């Protein structure tokens, strides 16, 4: 059987006027043919080398990474773009078979997927503003990164503000890594999201350095080394959310595709990596690199093989030089021009040249030496002068952006090769290209089109800030709502860094750009970024994240069982008490230690897998504790220790103790529980304790998998309350709690009983199976079991699916309070299997007032004294209609008042700005009559 693709045979000629285009088309067709993946390597090599082109003393081959490679009489292959002149392209011919052709190294042969590779550098923060949907996805990932226990994800990195969790550092590093060349010439909304948590002011975040891939993996490896596999899984989820949210933007796609694929493959293999980490961090890092698909592997070359990456980057720089020049140039002249631009950056760091020259072809190495050694060399005409590019390199903005990101990436690459930090003066070519882009943007006439959403928001904020500055400061009104937010971190006022020096010794003039920043962080104000040896503790050229304190494993398989004897766990590390949950936003100080009762695990603390094996026959599940038991008190922060390697810098001292942020007392004395960034107005049950019970029940059920026992299903809750009393909000909290212990996806799905009725009793088991691995909210369970003619059959199927089988679906069902007694009598086996939770009574005036205060704080609204007087007088008389009842009624009441306030405003106002919107008594007057039925 012939395996050759359709086309001319070896030595038969191309039959067209452009041999380069013909060969490239044939190679791409072969690599995508069905026979390619099954062919042996020798067969592939022969198919590629048979399409080699030959010219006058040179040979051309289209190979790996979709690049052309040129071989001269010296026998060395180098990446080189083919000539652009049509006459020069037609002068080459297909090389005849024989001993005269140079041998082709195996690394130049394409594998197939690598032919989809594009340019080595991408400018994620350059060009048009990002889509609002992409910024929203990144913001959601940031919220998830902040909704963790700071003590569990401790971070000692001067790049970030104190008490910033390592999950946020991982999200910031993932953003910079996906950006390729993280250079921002103006304010960028994605950078602005992280600016409050960085120690460098937002206006100084311009030239940043992407973190090494080992740094990203280091956050994950640190938690594995500490024995915290759930914390490691959380870090992977955060990085996966960041990468997945950036994949739709072409500027981030190369890095985002690679990181999203790696993290997606890592999530189900966390336990496997727990065993691998015993062989050292390098073993886990190698596993991460192996999990990158071949079609997304180009960004991985930057860290794994910087020399090869330098060659590929120089290939792209040659293409950019040819594009900026305009007219056709000889490929030798294009190559020498690109090498001269490389020498312009190397002039500021001559000690790095010996590490770069071996990766260039002989002619390129001679050119670098000549340009650096001869001040009158013709190649210096391309060097920037006074921070400005020469006229022959000034073209359209698209080509200038390519020049900026490519030269900046090349500079960071030869810094890796030389094991040295970037020069203090920065990279001259990249800075000059950035200045040219800034000049071009300033020279454009003002746009008459519509403003972007981000421009509208910024304009509204600036307008409100000017109004507040001009208006006299009113006396602060007493508030009955929750406490104010934490103050934002103050920006530093350090002087800007030195601008890049030009060959003549002058500066950038009016277009200065600070030098590159340290890895995954902004630049220091007084020195260049530390990328080389000695920049970090112990001389490590690539700083790694600090490992937080390890947590002791659980004592046994059953989370409710009594601890075993001390001798059974003598080999384990001493137990370290976890810390209380924290809320999203600028991280507060750790809470003060509190006495621990019989429940040692708060809702947001992540525990590692137990070191001891589960017993063969576990005990039966204990009953759900009643709400009358002792209330839960979160323990204090864990002592900060490190697993490997220890940092010489001592951790900062703990501030004064703060009150527990997890429970608050809004107006009316109704407690508010908070976990995983979700707040819930509690009823008669202790919600903190409920979430802890759900977590422990989920862990216990997960440990029984694969054993011959019954009652090993996920937790089931019966939410007893009227409609719209917080069932979905509590369901999301339960789903996140189960995801916290890696027994659920964290998603809450809902199904109404009408959908179940149509499928019959036998379809109920299928409904549970369809939502396996998630939390399912089954609305109106009492109507299904009491009103349906087949209610008894539904109850039997539901009980057997959970008690006699194994259900991986966490079930939350709703029930009217008036029908709970009838439901208990009709289906006692179902009610016994479910944990009853009493929802808050929103007909009570105090509870309604507390809910309104909670909603107002979430919307950044404030009520003055008159507003609270009106609310206290009228909110108890509100009467709902239809589905507008309970929480929906209170929400509509508050939103209607907010709409009134905005409608009377004389100037534009933006909700969510630095100052909260203050509602007055006039905003609430008459709303009760409008919303209540007549």
SULFEN-V222092 format. One record per pair of residues at least 24 apart in sequence whose C-alpha atoms are under 8 Angstrom apart, sorted by the first residue. I is the first residue (numbers start at 1). J is the second residue. Records with the same first field share a line. If there is no record, write none. Layout:
I->J / J
This chain:
3->35
4->30 / 47
5->29 / 30 / 33
10->50 / 51 / 94 / 96 / 97
11->50 / 94 / 95 / 96 / 97
12->94
13->93 / 94
14->94
17->90
18->86 / 89 / 90
19->53 / 89 / 90 / 92 / 93 / 94
20->82 / 89
23->51 / 62
24->62
27->62
28->112 / 115
31->110 / 111 / 112 / 113
32->112
36->112
45->106 / 109
48->109
49->104
50->95 / 97
51->94 / 95
52->94 / 95
53->92 / 93 / 94 / 95
54->92 / 93 / 94 / 95
55->91 / 92 / 93
56->92
59->95 / 101 / 102
63->108 / 109 / 110
64->107 / 108 / 109 / 110 / 111 / 114 / 115
65->110 / 114 / 115 / 116 / 117 / 118 / 298
66->110 / 114 / 115 / 116 / 117 / 118
71->102
75->102
76->361
77->104
78->311 / 360 / 361
79->311 / 312 / 315
80->315 / 318 / 335
81->315 / 318 / 319 / 331
82->331
83->329 / 330 / 331
84->328 / 329 / 330 / 331
85->328 / 329 / 330
113->294 / 295
114->294 / 295 / 296 / 297 / 298
115->295
116->295
117->295 / 296 / 298
119->313 / 316
120->298 / 299 / 309 / 312 / 313 / 316 / 406
121->180 / 181 / 313 / 405 / 406 / 409
122->179 / 180 / 181 / 251 / 252 / 254 / 402 / 405 / 406
123->179 / 180 / 181 / 182 / 183 / 251 / 252 / 401 / 405
124->178 / 179 / 180 / 181 / 182 / 183 / 251 / 252
125->179 / 182 / 183 / 184 / 188 / 251
126->183 / 184 / 185 / 401
129->188 / 189
130->189 / 249
132->453
134->245 / 246 / 248 / 249
135->189 / 190
137->241 / 242 / 245
138->190 / 241 / 242 / 245 / 246
139->193
141->171 / 238 / 241 / 242
142->168 / 171 / 238
143->584 / 585 / 677
144->238 / 584 / 677
145->171 / 238
146->583 / 584 / 585 / 587
147->582 / 583 / 584 / 676 / 677
148->581 / 582 / 583 / 584 / 604 / 605 / 676
149->579 / 580 / 581 / 582 / 604 / 605
150->582 / 587 / 590
151->548 / 549 / 578 / 579 / 590 / 637 / 638 / 640
152->231 / 548 / 549 / 578 / 579 / 605 / 606 / 638
153->231 / 548
154->546 / 547 / 548 / 549 / 640
155->545 / 546 / 547 / 548
156->545 / 546 / 651
157->545 / 546
158->199
159->198 / 199 / 200 / 521 / 522
160->197 / 198 / 199
161->197 / 198 / 199 / 489
163->587 / 588 / 589
164->197 / 586 / 587
165->587
166->219
167->234 / 235 / 238
170->216 / 219 / 235 / 238 / 239
171->238 / 239 / 242
172->520
173->210 / 211 / 216 / 520
174->216 / 239 / 242 / 243 / 259
175->242 / 243
176->208 / 209 / 210 / 211 / 520
177->210 / 211 / 212 / 213 / 255 / 520
178->243 / 246 / 252 / 253 / 254 / 255 / 256 / 259
179->210 / 251 / 252 / 255
180->210 / 252 / 255 / 409
181->208 / 209 / 210 / 405 / 408 / 409
182->207 / 208 / 209 / 210
183->207 / 208 / 405
185->434 / 438
189->454
196->488 / 489 / 586
197->489 / 586
199->491 / 492
200->491 / 492 / 522 / 523 / 524
201->491 / 492 / 493
202->491
204->496 / 514 / 522 / 523
205->522 / 523
206->513 / 514 / 522
207->513 / 514 / 515 / 516 / 517 / 522 / 523
208->516 / 517 / 518 / 519 / 520 / 521 / 522 / 523
209->412 / 516 / 517 / 518 / 519 / 520 / 521 / 522
210->519 / 520 / 521
211->519 / 520
212->303 / 519 / 542
213->300 / 303
214->285 / 544
215->542 / 543 / 544 / 545
217->285 / 288
218->281 / 544 / 545
219->544 / 545 / 546 / 547
221->277 / 281 / 284
222->545 / 546 / 547 / 548 / 643 / 644
223->547 / 548 / 550
224->273 / 274 / 277
225->274 / 277 / 278 / 547 / 550 / 643 / 644
226->547 / 548 / 549 / 550 / 551 / 642 / 643
227->274 / 550 / 551 / 552 / 553 / 608 / 609
228->550 / 551 / 606 / 607 / 608 / 609
229->270 / 271 / 274 / 607 / 608 / 609
230->606 / 607 / 608 / 609 / 740 / 741 / 742
231->606 / 607 / 608
232->270
233->267 / 270
236->263 / 266 / 267
237->263 / 267
239->263
240->264
254->296 / 298 / 299
255->296 / 299
257->296
258->292 / 293 / 296 / 297 / 299
259->292
261->291 / 292 / 293
262->288 / 289 / 291 / 292 / 293
265->291
266->291
302->413
306->413 / 414 / 416 / 417
307->356 / 359 / 413 / 414 / 417
308->359
309->413
310->359 / 410 / 413 / 414
311->359 / 360
313->406 / 409 / 410
314->338 / 339 / 410
316->406
317->403 / 406 / 407
320->399 / 402 / 403
321->393 / 403
323->399
324->392 / 393 / 394 / 395 / 396 / 399
325->392 / 393
335->364
336->364 / 367 / 379
337->379 / 382
339->364 / 367 / 368
340->367 / 368 / 371 / 379 / 380 / 382 / 383
341->382 / 383 / 429
342->368 / 407 / 410
343->368 / 371 / 372
344->380 / 383 / 428 / 429 / 503
345->411 / 427 / 428 / 429
347->372 / 503
348->423 / 425
349->422 / 423
352->414 / 415 / 418 / 420
353->418
355->414 / 417 / 418
356->414 / 417 / 418
383->429 / 503
384->428 / 429 / 432 / 502 / 503
385->502 / 503 / 504 / 506
386->502 / 504 / 506 / 507 / 508 / 509
387->428 / 431 / 432 / 435 / 500 / 501 / 502 / 506 / 507 / 508 / 509 / 511 / 512
388->432 / 433 / 435 / 436 / 508
389->429 / 432 / 433 / 436
394->436
397->437 / 440
400->433 / 434 / 436 / 437
401->433 / 434 / 437
403->430 / 433
404->429 / 430 / 431 / 433 / 434
405->430
415->531 / 532
416->531 / 532
418->532
419->531 / 532 / 533 / 541
420->530 / 531 / 532 / 533 / 541
421->528 / 529 / 530 / 531 / 532
422->516 / 528 / 529 / 530 / 531
423->528
424->498 / 500 / 515 / 527 / 528 / 529
425->498 / 499 / 500 / 501 / 515 / 528
426->499 / 500 / 501 / 514 / 515 / 516 / 528
427->500 / 515
428->500 / 501 / 502
431->500 / 512 / 513
432->508
434->513
435->511 / 512 / 513
438->511
457->910
460->908 / 909 / 910
461->909 / 910 / 913
463->908
464->908 / 909 / 910
477->864 / 865
478->864 / 865
479->862 / 863 / 864 / 865
480->666 / 667 / 863 / 868
481->666 / 667 / 853 / 854 / 857 / 862 / 863
482->666 / 853 / 854 / 857
486->586 / 588
488->586
494->525
495->525
496->525
497->524 / 525 / 526 / 527
519->543
537->647 / 648
546->642 / 644 / 645 / 646 / 647
547->641 / 642 / 643 / 644 / 645
548->640 / 641 / 642 / 643
549->638 / 639 / 640 / 641 / 642 / 643
550->576 / 641 / 642 / 643
551->575 / 576 / 577 / 578 / 607 / 608
552->576 / 607 / 608
553->607 / 608 / 609 / 610 / 611
554->607 / 608 / 609 / 610 / 611
555->610 / 612
556->610 / 612 / 613 / 614
557->610 / 612 / 613 / 614 / 615 / 618 / 700 / 703
558->614 / 618 / 619 / 700 / 703
559->696 / 697 / 699 / 700
560->622 / 696
572->611
576->638 / 639
577->635 / 636 / 637 / 638
578->602 / 605 / 635 / 636 / 637 / 638
579->605 / 634 / 635 / 636 / 637 / 638
580->604 / 605 / 634 / 635 / 636 / 637 / 660 / 662
581->605 / 661 / 662 / 675 / 676
582->661 / 662 / 675 / 676
583->661 / 662 / 674 / 675 / 676 / 677
584->677
589->654 / 655 / 658
590->636 / 637 / 654 / 655 / 657 / 658
591->636 / 637 / 657 / 658 / 659 / 660 / 661
592->636 / 637 / 656 / 657 / 658 / 659 / 660
593->635 / 636 / 637
594->633 / 634 / 635 / 636
595->633 / 634 / 635
596->633 / 634 / 635
597->630 / 632 / 633
599->632 / 692
600->634 / 635
601->634 / 692
602->634 / 635 / 688 / 689 / 692
603->675 / 688 / 691 / 692 / 695 / 737
604->675 / 676 / 737 / 740
606->740 / 741
607->741
614->703
616->707
617->707 / 708 / 709
618->704 / 709
620->711
621->711
624->693 / 835
627->684 / 685 / 686
631->686 / 689
632->688 / 689
666->850 / 853 / 854
667->846 / 849 / 850 / 853
668->846 / 847 / 849 / 850
669->846 / 850
670->846 / 847 / 850
675->733
676->733 / 736 / 737
678->729 / 732 / 733
679->729
680->726 / 729 / 730
681->726 / 840 / 850 / 851
682->839 / 840
683->838 / 839 / 840 / 841
684->838 / 839 / 840
685->837 / 838 / 839
691->733 / 734 / 737
692->737
694->734 / 737 / 738
695->737 / 738 / 740 / 741
698->738 / 741 / 743
699->741 / 743
702->743
710->803 / 804 / 805 / 806
711->802 / 803 / 804 / 805 / 806
712->802 / 803 / 805 / 806 / 807
713->802 / 803 / 805 / 806 / 807 / 808 / 809 / 810
714->807 / 808 / 809 / 810 / 811
715->810 / 811 / 834
716->810 / 811 / 812 / 813 / 833 / 834 / 835
717->811 / 812 / 813 / 834 / 835 / 836 / 837
718->812 / 813 / 814 / 815 / 831 / 834 / 835 / 836 / 837
719->812 / 813 / 814 / 815 / 836 / 837 / 838 / 839
720->814 / 815 / 816 / 817 / 820 / 836 / 837 / 838 / 839
721->814 / 815 / 816 / 817 / 838 / 839 / 840 / 841
722->815 / 816 / 817 / 839 / 841 / 886
723->816 / 885 / 886
724->885 / 886 / 887 / 888
725->839 / 840 / 841 / 842 / 886 / 887
726->839 / 887
727->814 / 839
728->777
731->775 / 777 / 812
734->775
735->774 / 775 / 810
743->773
744->773 / 774 / 775
745->773 / 774
746->774 / 775
747->774 / 775
748->774 / 775 / 776 / 777
749->774 / 775 / 776 / 777
750->776 / 777 / 778 / 779
751->776 / 777 / 778 / 779
752->778 / 779 / 780
753->778 / 779 / 780 / 781 / 783 / 784
757->784
760->794
761->790 / 793 / 794 / 797
762->797
764->794 / 797 / 798
765->797 / 798 / 801
768->807 / 809
769->807 / 808 / 809
771->809
772->807 / 808 / 809
773->808 / 809 / 810
774->808 / 809 / 810
775->809 / 810 / 811 / 812
776->809 / 810 / 811 / 812
777->811 / 812 / 813 / 814
778->811 / 812 / 813 / 814
779->813 / 814 / 815
780->813 / 814 / 815 / 816
781->813 / 814 / 815
782->814 / 815 / 816 / 819 / 820 / 823
785->823 / 826 / 827
786->822 / 823 / 826
792->826 / 827
795->827 / 830
798->830
799->829 / 830 / 833
803->833
842->886 / 887
843->876 / 886
844->876
845->872 / 875 / 876
848->875 / 876 / 890
849->875
851->887 / 890
852->890 / 891 / 894
855->891
856->894
859->912
860->911 / 912 / 916 / 917
861->916 / 917 / 918 / 919
862->916 / 917 / 918 / 919
863->918 / 919 / 920
864->918 / 919 / 920 / 921
865->920 / 921
866->920 / 921
867->919 / 920 / 921 / 922 / 923 / 924
868->921
869->921
870->921 / 924 / 925
871->924
874->928
875->928
877->928
878->928 / 931 / 932
879->931 / 932 / 933
880->931 / 932 / 933
881->932 / 933
893->927 / 928 / 931
896->927
897->923 / 924 / 927
898->923
